[in-house]
Amino acid sequence: MERAAASYHVVLIGIDVYSGGVYPLRGCVNDIDEIQELLLNRLGVPADRIKRFAAPLRGGPPRPTTVPTQRPTRANLIAALTALGDEVKPGDRVFIYHSGHGTRSEVIDPRDNGRYYREALLATDSNVAEGERLVFDWELNRLLGKIAERTPAVTVVLDCCFSAGATRAAPEKGARPRYVKSPRPIVLRPEIAPPPATGERGAARRLGVGSGDFMVVAACLDDERARESDGSGGGPPAPGRQQKTHGLLTRALVEQLSALEDTTLSELRWGQIWRTVAARVEAMNAYQHPWLSSNPVRRVFGGPPEAGDIGYSVTFDAASATYRLNAGSLVGVTEGAVVALYPELGSPGAAAVFPPVGTPEDLRERIGLVRVISTGRATSDAKADPAMPPPSSPPSAVLRGRLIRPGVGAKLVVALAPYDEAMANRLAASPFLEIAKAGDKGQITLVQRSDKAWAITDDIYGTGEEPGPPVPTLPFLANTAPAAGAADIAVALVEHYYLYAAPLRIARNCTDLADCLEMRLLDCNEQRGVLPPELVHNPPLPELQPAKQPNYEVKAGRFDAVNDRWIALGDCYCIQIENTSDIDLWLTLVNCDSEGRVNIHASRYPIARKSRKTFWSSSGVLGDPMCATLSAGQSLGVDRFVAIATTNNTASLDYLKRDTSFAEIASGVGERGEHPRGASERWTAAVVVVRMTAT
C-alpha cells in the first residue's frame, strides 16, 4: 500500500446518542468507522493524524480501537477545530467528516435582543430544548475560516441536515432523518460569541474566509432532510448477512470508494465519483440531493481549489446502447447535435479543462462522439456517431460531454452590416454559427466600424460610434484574416458570445409559466452593515430605481483585490426573486457579467409557491449586498442577471458556467470550456440588466 504523501489532519465525528431527549440515530458511528478504515488501510493516513469523536449506541457492533475515541461534546469539538487552526501548515490537507443531527432555530442574543434564524450541529451533550451546547453555523464558519487561512486544502463532509427543510414524502421503512426541531427560540449563553452582525459592505468574503477556499460536501439541499437507512427498504436481511445502518450519502460514497481498488485515493477527484454518488443517493431517496460547494476537480480527501470544466453528465445504458445527457433543447442540445465525450473530471490522465474544439489536444482527449436522437427540455438521448464511435464498453458508467456541433435550429444566426463575403466565409467555418443572407436579420449583427474593424452588436452592445450617450462594446474583430495555421480570434470571439449568451437564450425559451417569476433589485445604499438573518429573505428595503426596472443604471465602484479593500464604493443592491405561481419551483440564478464570464449565483435553489427569496453577494454572508464593480480600464459595463426556474428539481444548469472573458479570448487565451433529472416539467425565467458606469 502506498502511504499518503501529504501531511493529513483528519477529524471524524459520529454521534448516535444525544442528551436532552433527542431521539438517537443508528448509523453515524458506522459512517465514521467506514471512513476511518479507508483512511488508515487504503489511503495510508497515520493513526496519530486522526482525531476521532464518537457516541455510539450501547450494544452495537465492536468499534475499531486503532484511533483513540473522545466524546463528541461541544467543548471537545470546539477545542479540536480550534487546535487545527493553530497546527496546520501550508500544503497540509484537512479532512473533516461529520455524521449526526442538525437543527435550525430562532436565536436571541440577550446582549442587544437581536434575533437570528441560524443552523447548528448537535454535539452529544447538546440540549436542543434549552438551546445548550449546540455548535452554531457561525461558530463553525469561524473555526473553518481560521483553518483555511493556513491551507486551502480543506474538505468538510456533512452527512446531516443542516437546515429545516420540509419532508415531502414518507421515508422508506427503517429510514430516519438526521434533523431535530428546536421547540422554542434559543437564548444565547454569555460565553457564545454572537453571529456576525456587521461587516464591510461588499467585501470579498465568502464562507469563513471563503467557500472557494474550502470544499463543503452536504448530504442534501437547503430544503431537504438527509436520511439514514439500513439499506434494506424495511425487509429482512439476506441470509448470513447483518444489515448495518448508514447515512445515505456515506453509503453511496463508501460504495464508490470500495470499487476503486486500483486508484490512488490521495489523488482521487470528486469529479470521478460525484455524479454516481449523487445518483445513488437520489435512487435511495428521491427527495435528497447531495451538493458540492466547489469545483469537483478538487481532491476528495482534502485538496486546494483547481480549475476544471464540469461539462454535461453522460451515462451509458448498455441494454439499449443509448447515451443519456443531462442537457437538452434549452441549451441547444437538439436533435442532430453532436456531443464529444471525455473522461470524467478528475480521471487519471484526463485534462481538467477542455482543450479548444478540434485541436490535436482535443482529439487526443476525446473518447468518442455521440449524435442526439431525441431531446427534452433538460435531458437528451444520443447514439454513437459513426465518425468517431465511443468504445463498445465505455470506460466509465458516467462520462462528461460538451457540445461541438449544435443540432436543428440551435446555431447562432449572425448578420453582417454591410454583408461581407470574406468575413461571412470565416465565420461560416464555425459549427456554432449560421450566417444570415444579405439583408436578413440575425440574433446578433456584426457592424463594420469606420476603422474597418467589426463590432458584435445586440440589444445591449454597440459599435462605440453611435450618436448619443456611450454604449458598452465588446472587443472588436479584426478585418484581416489570420495567417495560415493561426487561430482566428474573430471566430473565437463570436463563438464565445454563443456560449456567454446561452442563459439568455434559455430565458427566451422558458415560456411554460409565463410571468410567474419576478426579479427586482433592492436598494442597499443606506444599509449599514449586514442585515440580521431574520430579515435577509424579505428585507425591508426599497426597490432600486423602480421606474427603470428591469434595466437599471448604477454607479460602479473600484475594488482593490490585492489589498482586499474598496477604493471607491459604488451602488449596492441585492436581488429579490418572487414566485407568483401556485407551484413550488427550483431556481438557478446566473450572471452574464460585463467581462463576458458566466457565474452561477444559485443552483437548484428552492423557492416555494407565492414566496420570495433574496440573493446577496457571493461572499456567503447573508445580508451582505452586491456592489456594482468594473474592472481596471473599464468605464462602462453591463451585467445581465438571468433567473431560470423549473418544476424539475433535478435539472442542473451548472454547465453554463464560463470562466473565460471576452478580453482573454481577444488576447489569444483559448476558450476554457463548459463549467457545469419526474413529472412533466415546466419552466419560467426573468432577466434584469444592470448598466454600470464608473464613479
TADAMO-V558183 format. One record per backbone hydrogen bond with DSSP energy under -0.5 kcal/mol. NH is the residue of the N-H (numbers start at 1). CO is the residue of the C=O. E is the energy in kcal/mol with one decimal. If there is no record, write none. Layout:
BEGIN
nh=NH co=CO e=E
nh=NH co=CO e=E
END
This chain:
BEGIN
nh=4 co=44 e=-0.7
nh=8 co=6 e=-0.7
nh=9 co=93 e=-2.0
nh=10 co=49 e=-2.6
nh=11 co=95 e=-2.1
nh=12 co=51 e=-2.9
nh=13 co=97 e=-3.1
nh=14 co=53 e=-2.6
nh=15 co=99 e=-2.2
nh=16 co=14 e=-0.5
nh=16 co=55 e=-2.4
nh=17 co=55 e=-1.4
nh=19 co=124 e=-1.4
nh=22 co=19 e=-1.1
nh=25 co=16 e=-2.2
nh=31 co=27 e=-1.9
nh=32 co=28 e=-1.7
nh=33 co=29 e=-2.2
nh=34 co=30 e=-2.0
nh=35 co=31 e=-2.1
nh=36 co=32 e=-2.7
nh=37 co=33 e=-2.4
nh=38 co=34 e=-2.0
nh=39 co=35 e=-2.4
nh=40 co=36 e=-2.7
nh=41 co=37 e=-2.7
nh=42 co=38 e=-1.8
nh=43 co=38 e=-2.0
nh=44 co=39 e=-0.6
nh=45 co=39 e=-2.7
nh=49 co=46 e=-2.0
nh=50 co=47 e=-1.6
nh=51 co=10 e=-2.7
nh=52 co=50 e=-0.5
nh=52 co=68 e=-0.8
nh=53 co=12 e=-2.9
nh=54 co=70 e=-1.8
nh=55 co=14 e=-2.0
nh=60 co=57 e=-1.1
nh=70 co=52 e=-2.5
nh=73 co=71 e=-2.0
nh=77 co=73 e=-2.5
nh=78 co=74 e=-2.7
nh=79 co=75 e=-2.2
nh=80 co=76 e=-2.3
nh=81 co=77 e=-2.2
nh=82 co=78 e=-2.3
nh=83 co=79 e=-2.4
nh=84 co=80 e=-1.8
nh=85 co=81 e=-1.5
nh=86 co=82 e=-0.6
nh=86 co=83 e=-1.3
nh=87 co=83 e=-1.8
nh=88 co=84 e=-2.2
nh=92 co=89 e=-2.4
nh=93 co=7 e=-2.5
nh=94 co=153 e=-2.8
nh=95 co=9 e=-2.5
nh=96 co=155 e=-2.6
nh=97 co=11 e=-2.7
nh=98 co=157 e=-2.9
nh=99 co=13 e=-2.8
nh=100 co=159 e=-1.1
nh=102 co=178 e=-1.0
nh=103 co=120 e=-2.4
nh=105 co=118 e=-2.5
nh=107 co=116 e=-4.6
nh=108 co=186 e=-3.5
nh=109 co=114 e=-3.0
nh=110 co=108 e=-0.8
nh=112 co=109 e=-1.1
nh=113 co=109 e=-2.0
nh=114 co=109 e=-0.8
nh=116 co=107 e=-2.9
nh=118 co=105 e=-2.3
nh=118 co=116 e=-0.6
nh=120 co=103 e=-2.3
nh=121 co=135 e=-2.7
nh=122 co=101 e=-2.0
nh=123 co=133 e=-0.7
nh=124 co=72 e=-2.3
nh=126 co=123 e=-1.7
nh=127 co=132 e=-2.7
nh=128 co=126 e=-0.5
nh=131 co=127 e=-0.9
nh=131 co=128 e=-0.5
nh=132 co=127 e=-2.4
nh=135 co=121 e=-2.6
nh=136 co=134 e=-0.8
nh=137 co=119 e=-2.6
nh=140 co=136 e=-2.4
nh=141 co=137 e=-2.7
nh=142 co=138 e=-1.9
nh=143 co=139 e=-2.3
nh=144 co=140 e=-2.9
nh=145 co=141 e=-2.5
nh=146 co=142 e=-1.9
nh=147 co=143 e=-1.6
nh=148 co=144 e=-2.9
nh=149 co=145 e=-1.4
nh=150 co=146 e=-0.6
nh=150 co=147 e=-1.5
nh=151 co=147 e=-1.5
nh=154 co=152 e=-2.1
nh=155 co=94 e=-2.4
nh=156 co=215 e=-2.9
nh=157 co=96 e=-3.0
nh=158 co=156 e=-0.5
nh=158 co=217 e=-3.1
nh=159 co=98 e=-2.8
nh=159 co=157 e=-0.6
nh=160 co=158 e=-1.3
nh=161 co=178 e=-2.0
nh=162 co=160 e=-0.6
nh=165 co=224 e=-0.6
nh=168 co=166 e=-0.6
nh=175 co=172 e=-2.0
nh=176 co=228 e=-1.8
nh=178 co=226 e=-2.7
nh=179 co=177 e=-1.0
nh=180 co=102 e=-2.5
nh=182 co=104 e=-0.8
nh=186 co=106 e=-3.3
nh=187 co=185 e=-0.5
nh=188 co=108 e=-2.9
nh=188 co=186 e=-0.6
nh=192 co=189 e=-1.8
nh=193 co=191 e=-0.6
nh=203 co=200 e=-1.9
nh=205 co=203 e=-2.5
nh=210 co=207 e=-3.1
nh=213 co=210 e=-1.8
nh=214 co=210 e=-0.7
nh=215 co=154 e=-2.9
nh=217 co=156 e=-3.2
nh=218 co=216 e=-0.6
nh=218 co=291 e=-2.6
nh=219 co=158 e=-1.7
nh=224 co=221 e=-1.7
nh=228 co=176 e=-2.1
nh=229 co=246 e=-2.7
nh=235 co=232 e=-1.0
nh=241 co=238 e=-2.3
nh=244 co=242 e=-0.5
nh=246 co=229 e=-2.4
nh=248 co=227 e=-2.7
nh=251 co=247 e=-3.0
nh=252 co=248 e=-2.2
nh=253 co=249 e=-2.5
nh=254 co=250 e=-3.0
nh=255 co=251 e=-2.2
nh=256 co=252 e=-1.7
nh=257 co=253 e=-2.5
nh=258 co=254 e=-2.7
nh=259 co=255 e=-0.9
nh=259 co=256 e=-0.5
nh=260 co=257 e=-1.2
nh=261 co=259 e=-0.8
nh=263 co=260 e=-1.2
nh=265 co=263 e=-1.1
nh=267 co=264 e=-1.8
nh=268 co=265 e=-1.1
nh=270 co=298 e=-2.6
nh=271 co=296 e=-3.0
nh=272 co=269 e=-1.3
nh=273 co=269 e=-0.5
nh=273 co=270 e=-1.4
nh=274 co=270 e=-3.2
nh=277 co=273 e=-2.6
nh=278 co=274 e=-3.2
nh=279 co=275 e=-2.2
nh=280 co=276 e=-2.2
nh=281 co=277 e=-2.3
nh=282 co=278 e=-2.5
nh=283 co=279 e=-1.8
nh=284 co=280 e=-1.6
nh=285 co=281 e=-2.2
nh=288 co=285 e=-1.6
nh=290 co=288 e=-0.5
nh=291 co=218 e=-2.3
nh=293 co=216 e=-1.9
nh=298 co=295 e=-1.8
nh=300 co=268 e=-2.9
nh=302 co=299 e=-0.7
nh=302 co=300 e=-1.1
nh=309 co=352 e=-2.8
nh=310 co=308 e=-0.5
nh=312 co=401 e=-3.2
nh=314 co=399 e=-2.3
nh=315 co=324 e=-2.2
nh=316 co=397 e=-1.1
nh=317 co=322 e=-3.0
nh=318 co=316 e=-0.8
nh=320 co=317 e=-0.5
nh=321 co=317 e=-1.2
nh=322 co=317 e=-1.5
nh=323 co=382 e=-3.0
nh=324 co=315 e=-2.9
nh=325 co=323 e=-0.5
nh=325 co=380 e=-2.9
nh=326 co=313 e=-1.7
nh=328 co=377 e=-0.6
nh=329 co=376 e=-2.9
nh=330 co=377 e=-1.6
nh=331 co=328 e=-1.7
nh=332 co=329 e=-1.6
nh=333 co=328 e=-1.9
nh=334 co=332 e=-1.7
nh=336 co=372 e=-2.5
nh=337 co=334 e=-2.4
nh=338 co=405 e=-2.6
nh=339 co=337 e=-0.5
nh=339 co=370 e=-2.7
nh=340 co=402 e=-2.3
nh=341 co=368 e=-3.1
nh=342 co=400 e=-2.8
nh=347 co=344 e=-2.5
nh=350 co=347 e=-2.4
nh=354 co=672 e=-0.6
nh=359 co=356 e=-1.8
nh=363 co=359 e=-2.5
nh=364 co=360 e=-2.0
nh=365 co=361 e=-1.6
nh=366 co=362 e=-1.8
nh=367 co=341 e=-3.2
nh=368 co=341 e=-0.9
nh=369 co=388 e=-3.3
nh=370 co=339 e=-2.3
nh=371 co=383 e=-3.1
nh=372 co=337 e=-2.8
nh=373 co=381 e=-2.6
nh=374 co=381 e=-1.5
nh=376 co=379 e=-3.5
nh=380 co=325 e=-1.7
nh=381 co=374 e=-2.7
nh=382 co=323 e=-2.5
nh=383 co=371 e=-2.4
nh=385 co=369 e=-2.6
nh=388 co=385 e=-1.5
nh=394 co=392 e=-0.5
nh=399 co=314 e=-3.4
nh=400 co=342 e=-1.8
nh=401 co=312 e=-1.7
nh=402 co=340 e=-1.7
nh=404 co=338 e=-2.3
nh=405 co=338 e=-1.6
nh=407 co=332 e=-1.1
nh=408 co=335 e=-2.3
nh=410 co=407 e=-1.8
nh=412 co=432 e=-2.7
nh=413 co=411 e=-0.6
nh=414 co=412 e=-0.6
nh=414 co=434 e=-3.1
nh=415 co=444 e=-2.5
nh=417 co=446 e=-3.0
nh=424 co=420 e=-2.6
nh=425 co=421 e=-2.5
nh=426 co=422 e=-1.8
nh=427 co=423 e=-2.4
nh=428 co=424 e=-2.3
nh=429 co=425 e=-0.7
nh=429 co=426 e=-0.8
nh=430 co=427 e=-2.0
nh=433 co=430 e=-1.0
nh=434 co=412 e=-2.7
nh=436 co=414 e=-2.8
nh=436 co=434 e=-0.5
nh=440 co=437 e=-2.5
nh=443 co=413 e=-2.0
nh=444 co=413 e=-1.5
nh=445 co=457 e=-2.2
nh=446 co=415 e=-3.2
nh=447 co=445 e=-0.7
nh=447 co=455 e=-2.4
nh=448 co=417 e=-2.3
nh=449 co=453 e=-3.3
nh=452 co=449 e=-1.8
nh=454 co=477 e=-2.6
nh=455 co=447 e=-2.8
nh=457 co=445 e=-2.3
nh=457 co=455 e=-0.6
nh=458 co=461 e=-1.7
nh=462 co=472 e=-2.6
nh=477 co=454 e=-3.4
nh=486 co=483 e=-2.2
nh=489 co=487 e=-1.0
nh=492 co=488 e=-2.2
nh=493 co=489 e=-2.5
nh=494 co=490 e=-1.9
nh=495 co=491 e=-2.6
nh=496 co=492 e=-2.2
nh=497 co=493 e=-2.0
nh=498 co=494 e=-1.7
nh=499 co=495 e=-1.6
nh=500 co=496 e=-3.2
nh=501 co=497 e=-2.6
nh=502 co=499 e=-1.2
nh=505 co=501 e=-2.0
nh=506 co=502 e=-2.4
nh=507 co=503 e=-2.2
nh=508 co=504 e=-1.6
nh=509 co=505 e=-1.2
nh=509 co=506 e=-0.8
nh=510 co=506 e=-0.9
nh=510 co=507 e=-0.7
nh=511 co=509 e=-1.5
nh=512 co=683 e=-0.7
nh=513 co=683 e=-1.8
nh=514 co=511 e=-0.7
nh=516 co=513 e=-1.5
nh=518 co=578 e=-2.3
nh=520 co=576 e=-2.4
nh=522 co=574 e=-2.7
nh=523 co=542 e=-3.1
nh=524 co=522 e=-0.6
nh=524 co=572 e=-2.3
nh=527 co=524 e=-1.1
nh=529 co=527 e=-0.6
nh=530 co=197 e=-0.6
nh=531 co=623 e=-0.9
nh=534 co=115 e=-0.7
nh=535 co=532 e=-2.1
nh=536 co=532 e=-0.5
nh=536 co=533 e=-0.9
nh=538 co=535 e=-0.6
nh=541 co=539 e=-2.1
nh=544 co=521 e=-2.8
nh=545 co=543 e=-0.6
nh=546 co=543 e=-0.6
nh=548 co=545 e=-1.8
nh=549 co=545 e=-0.8
nh=551 co=548 e=-2.7
nh=552 co=550 e=-0.7
nh=552 co=689 e=-3.0
nh=554 co=691 e=-2.8
nh=556 co=693 e=-3.3
nh=557 co=628 e=-3.3
nh=558 co=568 e=-2.3
nh=560 co=565 e=-3.4
nh=561 co=559 e=-1.0
nh=564 co=560 e=-0.8
nh=565 co=560 e=-1.8
nh=567 co=558 e=-2.7
nh=568 co=558 e=-1.6
nh=570 co=568 e=-0.5
nh=571 co=555 e=-2.9
nh=573 co=626 e=-2.6
nh=574 co=522 e=-1.4
nh=575 co=615 e=-2.4
nh=576 co=520 e=-2.9
nh=576 co=574 e=-0.5
nh=577 co=613 e=-3.1
nh=578 co=518 e=-2.9
nh=579 co=611 e=-2.8
nh=580 co=516 e=-2.3
nh=580 co=578 e=-0.9
nh=581 co=516 e=-0.7
nh=585 co=607 e=-2.0
nh=586 co=646 e=-2.4
nh=587 co=605 e=-3.3
nh=588 co=644 e=-2.7
nh=589 co=602 e=-1.9
nh=590 co=588 e=-0.5
nh=590 co=642 e=-2.8
nh=591 co=599 e=-2.6
nh=592 co=590 e=-0.5
nh=592 co=640 e=-2.9
nh=593 co=591 e=-1.1
nh=593 co=597 e=-2.3
nh=596 co=593 e=-1.6
nh=598 co=658 e=-1.8
nh=599 co=591 e=-2.3
nh=599 co=597 e=-0.5
nh=601 co=589 e=-2.8
nh=601 co=599 e=-0.7
nh=602 co=589 e=-1.4
nh=605 co=587 e=-3.2
nh=607 co=585 e=-2.8
nh=610 co=579 e=-0.7
nh=610 co=581 e=-1.3
nh=611 co=579 e=-0.9
nh=611 co=608 e=-0.9
nh=613 co=577 e=-2.5
nh=615 co=575 e=-3.4
nh=617 co=624 e=-2.9
nh=620 co=617 e=-1.2
nh=622 co=620 e=-0.8
nh=624 co=621 e=-2.0
nh=625 co=623 e=-0.7
nh=626 co=573 e=-2.9
nh=628 co=571 e=-2.7
nh=630 co=557 e=-1.5
nh=634 co=631 e=-2.2
nh=637 co=692 e=-2.4
nh=639 co=690 e=-2.4
nh=640 co=592 e=-2.3
nh=641 co=639 e=-0.6
nh=641 co=688 e=-2.1
nh=642 co=590 e=-3.1
nh=643 co=641 e=-0.5
nh=643 co=686 e=-3.1
nh=644 co=588 e=-2.7
nh=644 co=642 e=-0.6
nh=645 co=684 e=-3.0
nh=646 co=586 e=-1.7
nh=647 co=682 e=-2.0
nh=649 co=647 e=-1.0
nh=651 co=648 e=-1.3
nh=652 co=650 e=-0.5
nh=656 co=653 e=-2.1
nh=657 co=654 e=-1.7
nh=657 co=675 e=-1.5
nh=658 co=598 e=-2.1
nh=662 co=595 e=-2.6
nh=663 co=595 e=-0.5
nh=665 co=661 e=-1.8
nh=666 co=662 e=-2.7
nh=667 co=663 e=-1.5
nh=668 co=665 e=-1.6
nh=669 co=664 e=-2.9
nh=675 co=655 e=-1.0
nh=675 co=657 e=-1.6
nh=676 co=674 e=-0.7
nh=684 co=645 e=-2.7
nh=685 co=510 e=-0.5
nh=686 co=643 e=-2.1
nh=688 co=641 e=-2.1
nh=689 co=550 e=-3.1
nh=690 co=639 e=-3.2
nh=691 co=552 e=-3.1
nh=691 co=689 e=-0.6
nh=692 co=637 e=-3.5
nh=692 co=690 e=-0.6
nh=693 co=554 e=-2.0
nh=694 co=635 e=-2.0
nh=695 co=556 e=-1.3
END
